[in-house]
Amino acid sequence: MVPLRQLPAVLLIGVVILLLFLQLLSFLIFKWRNRSKSRVALCGPWQIWIDRVLSAYPLLTLLGGIALPAGFSVAGLYVSEFQVDVNLDFSSYLAAELEEQYLYDLTT
């Protein structure tokens, strides 16, 4: 079971793997169809996206392009329980984050 904290990253990796698998599958189908001398144009998920979706439904593409990052942002905020911790101590930005360094800083 994936912890809830890692769910957005796992979903993003899943989408990337699915798109790569579809591209590989379309390439294999292209090679199989193209074994004869007749030429068939390669049509994978990227070509379908550009030729059909972007050209035919630009408003839907715009709304999806806004909704997808917003969804990931909301998922990240939900996982962090809607609290964003900001470190305002500028002197610690380049400090080492090792346990030994933390203990050394406590003693000095």
Secondary structure as GFF3:
##gff-version 3
##sequence-region A 1 108
A	DSSP	three_ten_helix	4	6	.	.	.	ID=ss1
A	DSSP	alpha_helix	7	33	.	.	.	ID=ss2
A	DSSP	alpha_helix	45	48	.	.	.	ID=ss3
A	DSSP	pi_helix	49	54	.	.	.	ID=ss4
A	DSSP	alpha_helix	55	56	.	.	.	ID=ss5
A	DSSP	alpha_helix	58	79	.	.	.	ID=ss6
A	DSSP	three_ten_helix	90	92	.	.	.	ID=ss7
A	DSSP	alpha_helix	99	107	.	.	.	ID=ss8
###
